[in-house]
Amino acid sequence: MSDPAAEFRAWLVKAEEDRLCIRNELNAAQKPWGVICFHCQQAAEKYLKSFLVCRGVKPERTHDLAQLVDACAQLDATFSALRPACVKLSDFAVDIRYPGVPVEVEEQMAREAVEIADQICRTIHAKLPQ
């Protein structure tokens, strides 16, 4: 995509698909907590990338939210406040999808991840052109 406006909006569409998955899974009778955590990380990642694209920066091909938020902070210093939240979600890109985490821990982590992802997405959304 060569049109930055269309490209950043395409990232937002994908991010909102992740957020829809989160809402759908939270309403399911059986909740796949690890999948919810994964989609929280993915939504935040795509929102961060949308901001970078909106500002004319090609985002790194990474799932490391700390790296992405640091790149955003170079363009807008207020992104530094999101770094701790991004660090908390970064591990959900890969690790949560594999066995080894007890279900009750997954639920606690997922509920926190949803709150964190919502905060990140809302904050970035407010900085993007409408």
C-alpha positions as CSV (number, residue, x, y, z in Angstrom):
1,M,0.0,0.0,0.0
2,S,1.4,3.4,-1.0
3,D,-1.3,5.5,0.5
4,P,-0.4,6.1,4.2
5,A,-4.0,7.0,5.2
6,A,-5.3,3.8,3.7
7,E,-2.5,1.7,5.1
8,F,-2.9,3.0,8.7
9,R,-6.7,2.4,8.4
10,A,-6.0,-1.1,7.2
11,W,-3.9,-1.7,10.4
12,L,-6.9,-0.4,12.4
13,V,-9.3,-2.8,10.7
14,K,-7.1,-5.7,11.6
15,A,-6.7,-4.4,15.2
16,E,-10.4,-4.1,15.6
17,E,-10.8,-7.7,14.3
18,D,-8.6,-8.8,17.2
19,R,-10.7,-6.7,19.6
20,L,-13.9,-8.3,18.2
21,C,-12.3,-11.8,18.8
22,I,-11.7,-10.7,22.4
23,R,-15.3,-9.6,22.9
24,N,-16.6,-12.8,21.3
25,E,-14.4,-15.1,23.4
26,L,-15.3,-13.3,26.6
27,N,-19.0,-13.9,25.8
28,A,-18.4,-17.6,25.1
29,A,-19.6,-20.3,27.5
30,Q,-16.0,-21.7,27.6
31,K,-13.4,-19.0,27.5
32,P,-10.0,-19.7,25.8
33,W,-8.0,-17.5,28.1
34,G,-4.7,-17.9,26.3
35,V,-6.3,-17.0,23.0
36,I,-7.8,-13.9,24.6
37,C,-4.3,-12.9,25.9
38,F,-2.9,-13.4,22.4
39,H,-5.6,-11.2,20.8
40,C,-4.9,-8.5,23.4
41,Q,-1.3,-8.4,22.4
42,Q,-2.2,-8.5,18.7
43,A,-4.6,-5.6,19.0
44,A,-2.1,-3.4,20.8
45,E,0.6,-4.4,18.3
46,K,-1.6,-3.4,15.4
47,Y,-2.6,-0.1,17.0
48,L,1.1,0.8,17.6
49,K,1.9,-0.1,14.0
50,S,-1.0,2.0,12.7
51,F,0.3,5.0,14.6
52,L,3.8,4.6,13.1
53,V,2.3,4.2,9.6
54,C,0.1,7.2,10.1
55,R,3.3,9.2,10.9
56,G,5.1,7.9,7.8
57,V,7.2,5.3,9.5
58,K,7.4,1.7,8.3
59,P,7.0,-0.4,11.4
60,E,9.5,-3.1,12.3
61,R,8.4,-6.7,11.7
62,T,8.2,-7.6,15.3
63,H,5.8,-8.6,18.0
64,D,7.9,-6.8,20.7
65,L,5.5,-4.1,21.9
66,A,8.3,-2.4,23.9
67,Q,10.2,-1.9,20.7
68,L,7.2,-0.6,18.9
69,V,6.1,1.8,21.7
70,D,9.7,3.1,21.9
71,A,9.5,3.9,18.1
72,C,6.2,5.7,18.7
73,A,7.7,7.6,21.6
74,Q,10.3,9.0,19.3
75,L,7.4,10.7,17.4
76,D,5.3,11.5,20.4
77,A,6.8,11.5,23.9
78,T,3.5,10.7,25.6
79,F,3.8,7.1,24.3
80,S,6.5,6.6,27.0
81,A,3.7,6.3,29.5
82,L,2.4,3.2,27.6
83,R,5.7,1.3,27.9
84,P,4.9,-0.6,31.1
85,A,1.6,-1.7,29.7
86,C,3.2,-2.8,26.4
87,V,5.8,-4.8,28.3
88,K,3.1,-6.7,30.1
89,L,1.4,-7.7,26.9
90,S,4.5,-8.6,24.9
91,D,4.9,-12.2,26.2
92,F,1.4,-13.0,24.9
93,A,2.5,-12.9,21.3
94,V,4.0,-16.4,21.6
95,D,4.4,-18.0,25.1
96,I,0.7,-18.0,26.1
97,R,-0.2,-20.2,23.1
98,Y,1.8,-23.1,24.4
99,P,1.0,-25.6,27.2
100,G,2.2,-25.0,30.7
101,V,0.2,-22.1,32.2
102,P,-2.5,-23.2,34.6
103,V,-6.0,-22.2,33.5
104,E,-6.7,-20.2,36.6
105,V,-3.6,-18.1,36.0
106,E,-4.6,-17.7,32.4
107,E,-8.0,-16.3,33.4
108,Q,-6.4,-13.8,35.8
109,M,-3.8,-12.8,33.1
110,A,-6.4,-12.5,30.4
111,R,-8.7,-10.2,32.4
112,E,-5.7,-7.9,33.1
113,A,-4.6,-8.2,29.5
114,V,-8.1,-7.1,28.3
115,E,-7.9,-4.0,30.5
116,I,-4.4,-3.2,29.3
117,A,-5.1,-3.7,25.6
118,D,-8.2,-1.5,25.9
119,Q,-6.2,1.3,27.5
120,I,-3.5,1.1,24.8
121,C,-6.0,1.0,22.0
122,R,-8.1,3.9,23.3
123,T,-5.0,6.0,23.9
124,I,-3.6,5.5,20.4
125,H,-7.0,5.8,18.8
126,A,-7.3,9.3,20.3
127,K,-4.1,10.3,18.6
128,L,-5.0,9.2,15.1
129,P,-6.9,11.2,12.5
130,Q,-10.6,10.6,12.5
